[in-house]
Amino acid sequence: MIKLDRQAIRINIIGLILITFALFYGAFSYFLTDFLNNVEENLGVKLIRQQASITKQRALSYFTNDKSLIDQSLFNQHFQRWMIDPTNAAYQAEAIDAIESTCAIIQCEGWFLYSHGTLRGFDWNDTTQIIEDTQIVLERDTWYTDIIATGKPYFIDASVHPFNGNAYVYFDYFVRQKDELIGLVGTYVSTDIAFNSILDYPSEDVSNILLDNNQIVRGIDTSKNSDLHQALVDYVNEKNWQVLLPAHVIDELEKPIPPGSVAPIMVEPLEINGREYISAIVYIEELEWYAVSLLDREILNAKIDTTPFLIIASVILLAMMVITVYVINTQLIDSTMHMLDVVTRVAKGSYDEKVKVRKNDELGALGQGINQMTETLSSALVKLENQNDALNNAIFEAEEASLAKSQFLSNMSHELRTPMNAVLGFAQVGIEAKGEHQKNEYLRKIGQSGEHLLSVINDILDFNKIESNTFTLESTSFRINRSLRRVLDMCLVRADEKGLKVKVQLDKAIPKHLIGDPFRLEQILINLLGNAIKFTDDGSVSIKVDLQDKTDNGVTLKIAVTDTGIGIAEAHLAQLFSEFTQADNSITRKYGGTGLGLTITKQLVERMHGNIHVESQLGKGSTFSFTAKFEFSDEPMIEPVKTDNVDPSQLVNALAGKSVLLVEDNEINRLVVERMLEPIALNLDVAVNGEEAVAMVKKNKYGLVLMDVQMPVLDGIDATRAIRQFNTSMAIIGLSAHANTEHTNVALNAGMNDYLTKPVDKDKLFQMLYKFLSG
């Protein structure tokens, strides 16, 4: 018989076990590392593609504002007249005023004008603060002929200014008359400001660069503090700001884009200064520039940490190996081979494999350990995949939120710029108006646009108050029928213009005297009724007010606004009350609006302990209904003294000769109030700060003081407190742009009798004067 050397067998088995575990550990490490590398690589590519796309959009958006404002001035012929007749001093002043206004709006750092016929022009920058009279010499100023040779309507480039030596981004706009070039107009801003504005957004790991068509670096983000990013900036400086892109990338990106297609974003490996980068490159056709986003592979690899998984695997494998070494018998070999087979399959990714445990001994424990290991690995990989899915979902949600906010900002920009454009435009053409009727019409348009702009600003302020939880409701006695009357007075004009019938149904069971905030209730009704009229072109609009519930403590009203308008698709109802959104973008383009009205309405309803609901059919109309709770009183409400609709002659007779002190530091605001008060023939004195006001009140006897709140030297609040130390009978009316309750209470507590918010309404000002001076 051949004797078995048990020690040799033991050594062989131990050796086999060691080899097996070593192979398994190596396979597991390889597959895990490869899997994590692929996940991180894909996420890195997504990130830099997104960054390159955002850089392109921000660059286009930045320079589009310049073009739109210059287009407006060209439409009004401000530049063309001077370029055709550059010797005309009036035309010259008109052109300079137009480009200065444009430059002030877009906050540029310089501008220029050139007449092509004489090659003469002007250049101004905020460094010298001097309008330079310049003359182009074609043999010397080759840049002029170079940009004309492009044949484009406008040209964007970066270069050094000839007068102050600073680097600027220039926006050159060619002016043509009947397809003939007559001149050049443009603005410029420092490269630091322009490119920081375009490139400065959160992205610690990605470096963003703008290259021109000669692959010269025109901009690189300077907001990063990492050593790797600083090394990249230093390298770009050393290489004269040139980064070479592969030829095949340039050829592919500059191919014509078919209509309806999106500009391609190419992902390429780049080696810069001996470092490897993953780059995403997109061509900005309108500027003939490239947006490049770079992610250092060292940063990418540093994010991949397989150590915890390998430590877990190592501990489990070591425990299994120690247990197995002590089991040396015939059964061990079969069990070991079985377990080796299972482990091998697990290493290949079959995590459902299980060791058959026959006994509750060392081998059984080893089998259970293998099973636990596979479960741990399976759970870890599932968790990793779930985290990956969650990360992808978070990226998607962030992109959706960014898109919604970008759309909102675009809409808000439009809503602010539209009335502002009307104000500036009619102010400019009003200067040139010939007849009194035409001037009055322009002033009326300016007033309407100003009221629209104030409405948009009020929406933004209300939304901010609600978001910051600084919003409070008033509690005062009012009548619901009078609130409805005021709402109808504001909305019926628009309904009459569209030929719409407006029906009102008021439940007679509602108590006459309610206690709550009538102004905010009217704001809700104006929003809902205004929307109903806006989106209804034919048919009718109705308001129905019902008493839903009544207890000893109060009443619950149900108010419904119904229209026969365009309706809302069911898919859009869920997001209707979300901030920054409207039913769809086509609604915004056709009807306008900030997308905040229904959000504010919903918040106001909830503050009134109610809820809001909408029912709608596309093409048939909508019904917005809400509930609101109010207290009520059986006692008649105390009517305030009415001072509106005062006859002008009665107003003059009552106020003429009265002494009034106007305290206002802003010259324009001061002039507005003075002109408003001219028809009344008051004895009006003026002070420009609180300290002057206190001194003048001590010296003179006034019936009333119009006191601005925010002023230098001594503000209106402290000035009022000082006056009340020696004069408690004189009326003091506060004037301020702050419109919230907190500022109003501060003013009244300081000793003011009442409070007017800016912009000052002429009728309200007269009512206030009549209230305090007519007695």
C-alpha positions in Angstrom: 0.0 0.0 0.0 1.1 3.4 -0.7 1.1 5.4 2.5 -0.4 8.8 2.3 1.8 11.5 3.6 -0.9 13.4 5.6 1.5 16.3 6.1 2.2 16.5 2.4 -1.5 16.3 1.7 -2.1 19.0 4.3 0.5 21.2 2.7 -0.9 20.5 -0.7 -4.4 21.4 0.4 -3.2 24.5 2.1 -1.3 25.5 -1.0 -4.3 24.8 -3.1 -6.4 27.0 -0.8 -3.9 29.8 -0.8 -3.7 29.7 -4.6 -7.5 29.6 -5.0 -8.1 32.5 -2.6 -5.3 34.5 -4.3 -6.9 34.0 -7.7 -10.4 34.9 -6.4 -9.1 38.0 -4.7 -7.3 39.2 -7.9 -10.4 38.5 -10.1 -12.6 40.4 -7.7 -10.3 43.3 -7.4 -10.0 43.5 -11.2 -13.7 43.4 -11.9 -14.6 45.8 -9.1 -11.9 48.3 -10.1 -12.9 48.1 -13.8 -16.6 48.5 -12.9 -16.0 51.6 -10.8 -13.6 53.1 -13.4 -16.3 52.7 -16.1 -19.0 54.3 -13.8 -16.7 57.3 -12.9 -15.6 57.7 -16.5 -19.2 57.9 -17.8 -20.1 60.4 -15.1 -17.0 62.5 -15.9 -18.0 62.6 -19.6 -21.6 63.6 -18.8 -20.2 66.4 -16.5 -17.8 67.9 -19.1 -20.4 67.7 -21.9 -22.9 69.5 -19.8 -20.2 72.2 -18.8 -19.2 72.7 -22.5 -22.9 73.2 -23.4 -23.5 75.6 -20.6 -20.4 77.6 -21.5 -21.7 78.0 -25.1 -25.1 79.1 -24.0 -23.7 81.6 -21.5 -21.4 83.1 -24.1 -24.2 83.5 -26.6 -26.5 85.0 -24.0 -23.9 87.4 -22.8 -23.3 88.9 -26.2 -27.0 88.8 -27.4 -27.9 91.6 -24.9 -25.5 94.0 -26.7 -26.9 93.2 -30.1 -30.5 93.6 -29.1 -29.9 97.0 -27.5 -27.9 98.3 -30.5 -30.6 97.0 -32.8 -33.1 99.2 -30.9 -30.9 102.3 -31.5 -30.5 101.4 -35.2 -34.2 101.1 -35.5 -34.5 104.7 -34.2 -31.9 105.8 -36.8 -29.7 107.3 -34.0 -26.4 106.1 -35.6 -27.3 106.2 -39.3 -27.8 110.0 -39.5 -24.4 110.8 -38.0 -22.6 108.2 -40.1 -24.1 109.6 -43.3 -23.4 113.2 -42.2 -20.6 113.1 -39.6 -20.1 116.9 -39.7 -23.5 117.5 -38.3 -23.1 118.4 -34.6 -26.7 117.5 -33.6 -26.4 114.1 -35.3 -23.1 113.6 -33.5 -24.6 114.4 -30.1 -27.6 112.1 -30.8 -25.4 109.2 -31.8 -23.1 109.6 -28.7 -26.2 109.8 -26.4 -27.6 106.6 -27.9 -24.4 104.6 -27.5 -23.9 106.0 -24.0 -27.4 104.9 -23.0 -26.8 101.5 -24.4 -23.5 101.2 -22.6 -25.0 102.3 -19.3 -27.8 99.6 -19.6 -25.4 96.7 -20.3 -22.7 98.1 -18.0 -19.9 98.0 -20.6 -16.5 99.6 -20.0 -16.2 101.4 -23.3 -17.8 102.1 -26.7 -16.8 103.3 -30.1 -18.4 104.9 -33.2 -16.9 105.2 -36.7 -18.2 106.7 -39.9 -17.0 104.6 -42.9 -17.1 107.5 -45.3 -14.6 109.7 -43.4 -12.9 106.9 -41.3 -13.4 109.3 -38.4 -14.9 108.3 -35.0 -15.0 108.4 -31.3 -13.8 106.0 -28.6 -14.6 106.2 -24.8 -13.5 103.9 -22.0 -14.0 104.1 -18.2 -10.3 104.1 -17.6 -9.6 107.4 -19.3 -13.2 108.8 -18.9 -12.5 110.8 -22.1 -14.3 110.6 -25.5 -11.3 110.3 -27.8 -11.7 111.7 -31.4 -10.0 109.0 -33.5 -9.1 108.7 -37.2 -8.6 105.3 -38.8 -5.5 104.9 -41.0 -6.1 101.9 -43.2 -2.4 101.1 -43.7 -2.0 101.0 -39.9 -5.3 99.9 -38.5 -5.5 96.6 -40.3 -8.1 95.3 -37.8 -10.7 97.6 -39.4 -10.3 96.1 -42.9 -9.9 92.6 -41.4 -13.3 92.7 -39.6 -15.0 94.2 -42.7 -13.6 91.4 -44.7 -15.6 88.9 -42.6 -18.8 90.1 -44.3 -20.8 89.4 -41.1 -23.4 91.7 -39.6 -21.4 91.8 -36.3 -18.0 90.5 -35.1 -16.8 89.6 -31.6 -13.1 89.6 -30.8 -10.7 90.2 -27.9 -7.6 92.5 -28.2 -5.6 95.2 -26.4 -7.0 98.7 -26.4 -4.7 101.2 -28.3 -5.2 104.1 -25.7 -5.0 102.4 -22.3 -3.3 99.1 -23.0 -6.0 97.0 -21.3 -7.4 93.8 -22.8 -11.1 93.9 -23.8 -13.7 91.9 -25.6 -15.1 93.9 -28.5 -18.6 93.7 -29.9 -18.4 95.3 -33.4 -21.7 96.0 -35.2 -21.7 97.0 -38.9 -24.3 99.7 -39.8 -25.5 99.5 -43.4 -27.9 101.8 -45.4 -29.5 99.9 -48.3 -26.8 97.2 -48.1 -24.0 99.8 -48.2 -21.6 100.0 -45.2 -21.8 103.4 -43.6 -20.2 102.8 -40.3 -19.2 100.8 -37.3 -20.6 100.9 -33.7 -19.8 98.7 -30.7 -19.1 98.3 -27.1 -16.4 96.5 -25.1 -15.8 95.1 -21.7 -12.6 93.9 -20.0 -11.7 90.3 -20.7 -11.7 89.5 -17.0 -15.3 90.7 -16.5 -16.6 89.2 -19.7 -15.1 85.8 -19.3 -15.5 85.6 -15.5 -19.2 86.3 -16.2 -19.4 83.5 -18.8 -17.1 81.0 -17.1 -17.6 81.6 -13.4 -20.2 79.0 -12.2 -19.9 76.1 -9.7 -17.7 73.4 -11.1 -14.7 72.7 -8.9 -13.3 69.8 -10.8 -13.8 71.1 -14.4 -11.7 73.8 -16.1 -13.6 75.8 -18.7 -11.8 77.6 -21.6 -12.9 79.7 -24.6 -10.7 79.5 -27.8 -11.0 81.6 -30.9 -10.7 80.2 -34.4 -6.9 80.5 -34.2 -7.0 78.3 -31.0 -5.9 81.3 -28.9 -7.3 81.2 -25.4 -9.7 84.1 -25.1 -11.0 83.2 -21.6 -10.3 80.8 -18.8 -12.2 80.6 -15.5 -10.2 82.0 -12.6 -12.5 81.0 -9.8 -10.9 77.7 -9.0 -8.3 77.5 -6.2 -6.9 74.0 -6.9 -3.2 73.6 -7.7 -4.0 71.5 -10.8 -6.2 74.3 -12.2 -3.6 77.0 -11.4 -1.0 74.9 -13.1 -3.2 74.8 -16.2 -3.5 78.6 -16.1 0.2 79.1 -15.7 0.9 76.7 -18.7 -1.5 78.6 -20.9 0.3 81.9 -20.0 3.7 80.3 -20.9 2.4 79.1 -24.3 1.2 82.6 -25.3 -2.4 81.5 -24.6 -2.6 78.9 -27.3 -4.1 75.4 -26.9 -3.9 73.2 -30.0 -6.9 71.0 -30.8 -6.6 67.9 -33.0 -7.3 68.6 -36.7 -10.0 66.0 -37.0 -11.9 67.7 -34.1 -11.9 71.1 -35.8 -13.0 69.5 -39.1 -15.9 67.7 -37.5 -17.1 70.6 -35.4 -17.0 73.2 -38.2 -19.1 71.1 -40.6 -22.4 72.8 -41.5 -25.2 71.8 -39.1 -28.4 70.5 -40.8 -31.6 72.5 -40.0 -33.2 71.3 -36.8 -30.0 69.6 -35.6 -28.0 70.4 -32.4 -24.3 71.4 -32.6 -22.2 68.3 -31.8 -20.1 68.1 -28.6 -16.9 66.0 -29.2 -15.2 64.2 -26.3 -11.5 63.8 -26.8 -8.4 62.9 -24.7 -6.0 65.8 -24.6 -2.4 66.1 -23.2 -1.5 69.5 -21.9 1.8 70.2 -20.2 2.4 66.5 -19.7 -1.0 65.9 -18.0 -3.9 63.8 -19.4 -7.3 65.4 -19.7 -10.8 64.3 -20.8 -12.1 67.2 -22.9 -15.6 68.1 -24.3 -15.3 70.6 -27.2 -18.2 72.4 -28.8 -18.1 75.0 -31.7 -19.9 78.3 -31.1 -20.7 79.1 -34.8 -22.1 82.6 -34.0 -18.7 83.7 -32.5 -16.4 81.3 -34.4 -15.0 80.2 -31.0 -14.7 76.9 -29.2 -15.9 76.1 -25.7 -13.6 73.5 -24.1 -14.3 71.8 -20.7 -11.4 69.9 -19.2 -11.4 67.2 -16.5 -8.0 66.1 -15.2 -7.7 62.3 -15.2 -5.8 62.5 -11.9 -8.9 64.1 -10.3 -11.2 61.5 -11.9 -9.0 58.6 -10.7 -8.8 60.1 -7.2 -12.6 59.7 -6.9 -12.4 56.0 -7.4 -11.9 54.3 -4.0 -12.1 50.5 -4.0 -10.3 50.2 -0.7 -13.4 49.6 1.5 -14.7 46.8 -0.8 -11.3 45.2 -1.0 -10.8 45.3 2.8 -14.2 43.6 3.3 -13.3 40.9 0.8 -9.8 40.5 2.4 -11.2 40.0 5.9 -13.8 37.5 4.8 -11.3 35.5 2.7 -8.7 35.4 5.5 -11.3 34.1 7.9 -12.3 31.4 5.4 -8.7 30.4 4.8 -7.9 30.0 8.6 -11.0 27.8 9.2 -10.3 25.6 6.1 -6.6 24.9 7.1 -7.7 23.0 10.2 -9.9 20.6 8.3 -7.7 17.9 6.8 -9.7 14.8 5.8 -11.2 13.1 2.8 -14.3 15.1 2.9 -12.3 18.3 2.9 -11.1 17.8 -0.7 -14.6 17.3 -2.1 -16.0 20.2 -0.1 -13.0 22.4 -1.0 -13.4 21.6 -4.7 -17.2 22.4 -4.5 -16.5 25.6 -2.7 -13.7 26.5 -5.2 -16.2 25.9 -8.0 -18.7 28.2 -6.3 -16.1 30.9 -5.6 -14.9 30.8 -9.2 -18.4 31.3 -10.6 -19.0 34.2 -8.1 -15.8 35.8 -9.3 -17.2 35.7 -12.8 -20.2 37.7 -11.6 -22.7 34.9 -10.7 -23.6 36.3 -7.3 -26.6 33.9 -6.8 -24.3 30.9 -6.3 -24.4 29.2 -2.9 -22.2 26.6 -1.1 -24.1 23.5 0.0 -23.5 23.4 3.7 -23.9 19.7 5.0 -22.6 20.0 8.5 -22.4 22.7 11.1 -18.6 22.4 11.5 -15.6 24.3 10.2 -16.4 23.5 6.6 -20.0 24.4 7.2 -18.8 27.7 8.7 -16.6 28.2 5.7 -19.4 27.6 3.3 -21.6 30.0 5.2 -18.8 32.5 5.1 -18.6 32.2 1.3 -22.4 32.6 1.1 -22.2 35.7 3.3 -19.4 37.1 1.2 -21.5 36.7 -2.0 -24.5 38.3 -0.3 -22.3 41.2 0.9 -20.8 41.7 -2.5 -24.2 41.4 -4.1 -25.7 44.0 -1.7 -22.7 46.3 -2.1 -23.0 46.2 -5.9 -26.7 46.7 -5.7 -26.2 49.6 -3.4 -23.5 51.0 -5.7 -25.9 50.7 -8.7 -28.7 52.4 -6.7 -26.3 55.2 -5.8 -25.4 55.5 -9.4 -29.1 55.6 -10.3 -29.7 58.2 -7.6 -26.8 60.3 -8.9 -28.2 60.1 -12.4 -31.6 61.1 -11.1 -30.1 64.0 -9.1 -28.3 65.2 -12.2 -31.5 65.0 -14.2 -33.5 66.8 -11.6 -30.8 69.5 -11.3 -30.8 70.0 -15.1 -34.6 70.2 -15.0 -34.5 72.7 -12.2 -31.8 74.7 -14.0 -33.8 74.7 -17.2 -37.0 75.8 -15.3 -35.1 78.6 -13.5 -33.4 79.6 -16.8 -36.7 79.8 -18.5 -38.1 81.8 -15.6 -35.2 84.2 -15.7 -35.6 84.5 -19.5 -39.3 85.3 -19.0 -38.6 87.7 -16.2 -36.0 89.5 -18.3 -38.6 89.8 -21.0 -41.2 91.0 -18.6 -38.9 93.6 -17.1 -37.3 94.7 -20.4 -40.5 95.0 -22.3 -42.0 97.9 -20.2 -38.5 99.3 -19.6 -38.0 99.4 -23.4 -41.3 101.2 -23.8 -40.3 103.7 -21.1 -36.9 104.5 -22.6 -38.2 104.4 -26.2 -41.1 106.7 -25.6 -38.9 109.0 -23.5 -36.5 109.3 -26.4 -39.1 109.8 -29.1 -41.1 112.1 -26.8 -38.2 114.5 -26.8 -38.6 114.9 -30.6 -42.4 115.0 -30.6 -43.8 118.0 -32.3 -47.4 118.4 -31.0 -48.8 118.6 -27.4 -51.2 115.7 -28.2 -48.4 113.5 -29.4 -46.3 114.3 -26.3 -49.3 113.5 -24.0 -49.8 110.2 -25.8 -46.2 109.3 -25.2 -46.4 110.3 -21.5 -49.6 108.1 -21.2 -47.7 105.1 -22.7 -44.8 105.7 -20.3 -47.2 105.8 -17.4 -48.9 102.5 -18.5 -45.5 100.8 -18.9 -44.3 102.1 -15.5 -47.5 100.6 -13.9 -46.8 97.3 -15.7 -43.2 97.3 -14.5 -44.3 98.1 -10.9 -46.8 95.2 -11.1 -44.0 92.8 -12.1 -41.7 94.1 -9.3 -44.6 93.7 -6.8 -45.0 90.1 -7.8 -41.3 89.5 -7.3 -41.4 91.2 -3.9 -44.5 89.3 -2.8 -42.9 86.0 -3.8 -39.7 86.9 -1.9 -41.7 87.7 1.2 -43.6 84.5 1.0 -40.4 82.5 0.4 -38.5 84.2 3.3 -41.6 83.7 5.6 -41.7 87.5 6.3 -45.3 87.8 4.9 -48.1 88.6 7.2 -51.9 89.2 6.7 -53.7 92.3 8.0 -56.8 92.0 10.1 -59.4 94.7 9.4 -63.1 95.0 9.0 -64.4 95.1 5.4 -67.4 94.3 3.1 -67.1 91.6 0.5 -69.3 93.4 -2.0 -67.1 96.5 -1.9 -64.0 94.3 -2.5 -65.7 92.8 -5.5 -66.6 96.2 -6.8 -63.0 97.4 -6.6 -61.8 94.2 -8.4 -64.4 94.7 -11.2 -63.4 98.4 -11.6 -59.8 97.3 -12.3 -60.7 94.4 -14.6 -63.8 95.5 -16.5 -61.9 97.8 -18.9 -59.9 94.9 -20.4 -63.1 92.7 -20.5 -65.0 95.5 -22.3 -62.2 95.8 -24.8 -62.5 92.1 -25.6 -66.3 92.1 -25.7 -66.6 89.7 -22.7 -69.5 89.5 -20.4 -68.6 89.5 -16.7 -71.2 87.9 -14.3 -71.1 88.2 -10.5 -73.1 86.1 -8.1 -72.9 86.9 -4.3 -74.5 84.7 -1.6 -76.8 86.9 0.5 -76.2 84.8 3.5 -72.7 86.1 3.8 -72.3 88.5 6.8 -71.9 92.1 5.7 -69.0 92.8 8.0 -66.0 90.4 7.6 -62.7 90.7 9.4 -59.5 89.8 7.5 -57.1 91.2 4.9 -59.3 92.7 2.0 -56.2 93.9 0.1 -54.8 90.3 -0.2 -58.3 88.9 -1.0 -58.6 91.4 -3.8 -55.1 90.5 -5.0 -56.2 86.9 -5.3 -59.4 87.8 -7.2 -57.5 90.2 -9.5 -55.0 87.4 -10.3 -57.7 84.9 -11.1 -60.1 87.3 -12.9 -57.2 88.9 -14.8 -56.0 85.5 -16.0 -59.6 84.5 -16.9 -60.0 87.7 -19.1 -56.5 87.3 -20.5 -57.0 83.8 -21.7 -60.6 84.3 -22.9 -61.2 85.7 -26.4 -64.9 85.0 -26.7 -67.8 84.2 -24.3 -68.0 85.2 -20.6 -66.2 85.3 -17.3 -68.0 84.8 -14.0 -67.4 85.2 -10.2 -69.5 83.2 -7.7 -69.1 83.8 -4.0 -70.9 81.3 -1.7 -71.1 80.8 2.1 -69.6 77.3 2.6 -69.7 77.2 6.4 -70.5 79.5 9.4 -69.7 79.0 13.1 -69.5 81.3 16.1 -65.8 81.9 15.4 -66.0 82.7 11.7 -67.1 81.9 8.2 -65.6 79.9 5.3 -66.3 81.4 1.8 -66.0 79.5 -1.4 -65.2 81.7 -4.4 -65.1 80.4 -8.0 -63.9 82.2 -11.1 -65.1 80.5 -14.4 -64.2 81.4 -18.0 -64.9 80.1 -21.5 -61.3 80.6 -22.6 -58.5 78.4 -24.0 -58.5 75.9 -21.1 -55.5 73.9 -19.8 -54.3 70.5 -20.8 -54.7 67.9 -18.0 -50.9 67.1 -18.2 -50.1 70.7 -17.2 -52.5 70.9 -14.2 -50.2 69.3 -11.7 -47.4 72.0 -12.2 -49.8 75.0 -12.5 -49.1 76.3 -9.0 -45.4 75.7 -9.0 -43.0 78.6 -9.0 -41.2 79.6 -12.2 -43.7 77.7 -14.4 -46.7 78.3 -16.7 -48.8 75.8 -18.5 -46.3 75.7 -21.4 -43.8 78.0 -23.0 -46.1 78.9 -25.9 -48.4 80.5 -23.3 -45.5 82.7 -22.1 -44.6 83.7 -25.6 -48.2 84.6 -26.6 -49.6 86.1 -23.4 -46.5 87.0 -21.3 -46.4 86.8 -17.5 -43.8 86.1 -14.9 -45.1 82.6 -13.9 -45.4 83.8 -10.2 -49.1 84.9 -10.1 -50.7 81.5 -9.3 -47.8 80.6 -7.0 -48.5 83.8 -5.0 -52.3 83.2 -5.2 -51.9 79.6 -3.8 -49.7 80.9 -0.9 -52.2 83.7 -0.1 -55.1 81.2 0.0 -53.2 78.9 2.3 -52.4 81.8 4.6 -56.2 82.4 4.8 -56.5 78.7 5.9 -58.0 77.6 2.6 -57.1 75.7 -0.4 -57.3 76.2 -4.2 -58.5 73.9 -6.9 -58.7 74.0 -10.7 -60.9 72.2 -13.2 -60.3 72.7 -16.9 -60.9 71.3 -20.4 -58.6 72.3 -23.2 -60.5 74.6 -25.6 -63.6 74.9 -23.4 -62.5 76.9 -20.4 -61.4 76.7 -16.7 -62.8 77.1 -13.2 -60.5 78.2 -10.4 -62.1 77.8 -7.0 -60.7 78.5 -3.5 -61.8 78.7 0.1 -60.9 81.3 2.7 -61.7 81.7 6.3 -62.7 85.1 7.9 -64.0 86.3 11.2 -67.2 88.4 11.1 -68.9 91.0 13.2 -72.5 91.9 13.6 -71.5 95.5 14.5 -71.4 98.0 11.6 -67.9 98.8 10.4 -66.4 102.2 11.1 -66.2 103.9 7.7 -63.0 105.8 7.0 -63.2 109.4 6.0 -63.4 109.5 2.2 -61.0 111.9 0.5 -61.0 110.4 -3.0 -62.8 112.1 -5.9 -62.3 115.5 -4.3 -63.2 118.3 -6.8 -60.0 120.0 -8.0 -61.3 123.5 -7.2 -62.3 122.3 -3.8 -58.8 120.9 -3.3 -57.2 124.2 -4.3 -59.5 126.2 -2.1 -58.9 123.9 0.9 -55.1 123.8 0.5 -53.9 127.0 -1.2 -51.5 128.9 0.8 -50.8 126.1 3.3 -47.2 125.7 4.3 -45.6 122.3 3.5 -42.0 121.1 3.9 -40.8 118.5 1.4 -37.8 116.5 2.7 -36.2 114.5 -0.1 -32.5 113.9 -1.0 -33.0 112.6 -4.5 -33.3 115.4 -7.0 -35.5 113.6 -9.5 -37.9 112.4 -6.8 -38.0 115.9 -5.3 -38.8 117.4 -8.7 -41.6 114.9 -9.3 -43.4 115.8 -6.0 -42.8 119.6 -6.6 -44.5 119.3 -10.1 -47.4 117.3 -8.7 -48.0 120.0 -6.1 -47.7 123.0 -8.4 -51.5 123.2 -9.2 -52.5 123.5 -5.5 -50.5 126.7 -4.9 -49.0 125.6 -1.6 -46.2 127.4 0.1 -43.6 124.7 -0.4 -40.2 124.6 1.2 -37.5 122.0 0.4 -34.9 120.2 2.6 -32.4 117.6 1.3 -31.8 115.6 4.5 -33.2 115.1 7.9 -30.8 117.5 9.7 -32.0 120.4 7.5 -35.6 119.4 8.0 -35.3 119.5 11.8 -33.7 123.0 11.7 -36.4 124.3 9.3 -39.3 123.0 11.4 -37.8 124.7 14.4 -37.5 128.0 12.5 -40.8 127.9 10.5 -44.4 126.9 11.1 -45.6 124.2 8.7 -48.9 122.4 8.5 -47.4 119.2 7.2 -44.0 117.6 6.4 -43.5 115.1 3.5 -40.6 113.1 4.9 -38.4 110.7 2.9 -37.3 107.8 5.1 -33.9 106.9 3.7 -31.5 109.9 3.4 -27.9 110.8 4.2 -26.7 112.7 7.2 -29.9 112.1 9.2 -32.6 109.7 7.9 -36.4 110.3 8.0 -37.1 108.1 11.0 -34.5 109.8 13.3 -35.6 113.2 12.0 -39.2 112.5 12.9 -38.2 111.4 16.4 -36.2 114.6 16.8 -39.1 116.8 15.6 -41.6 115.0 18.0 -39.4 116.2 20.9 -40.6 119.8 20.3 -43.6 119.5 17.9 -46.3 116.9 18.4 -49.2 118.5 16.5 -47.8 118.9 13.0 -48.6 116.1 10.5 -45.6 114.1 9.2 -46.2 111.8 6.2 -43.5 109.3 5.4 -42.3 108.7 1.8 -40.4 105.4 1.1 -39.8 102.7 -1.5 -40.2 100.1 1.3 -43.8 98.8 1.1 -43.9 96.1 3.8 -45.8 96.2 7.1 -42.6 96.1 9.1 -41.2 99.4 7.6 -44.6 101.0 7.9 -44.9 100.2 11.6 -41.3 101.5 12.3 -42.3 104.8 10.6 -45.6 105.1 12.5 -43.9 104.2 15.8 -41.3 106.9 15.2 -44.1 109.6 15.2 -45.3 109.8 11.6 -49.0 110.2 11.0 -49.2 108.2 7.8 -47.1 106.6 5.1 -47.0 106.7 1.3 -45.0 104.2 -0.8 -42.9 105.2 -3.9 -43.6 105.6 -6.7 -45.9 108.3 -5.3 -49.4 108.2 -6.7 -50.6 111.8 -7.4 -54.2 111.1 -6.3 -53.2 109.4 -3.1 -50.8 112.3 -2.4 -53.7 114.8 -2.8 -56.0 112.7 -0.7 -53.4 112.6 2.1 -52.9 116.4 1.9 -56.6 117.0 2.0 -57.0 114.6 5.0 -54.5 116.4 7.2 -54.6 120.0 5.9 -58.3 120.7 5.1 -59.5 120.7 8.7 
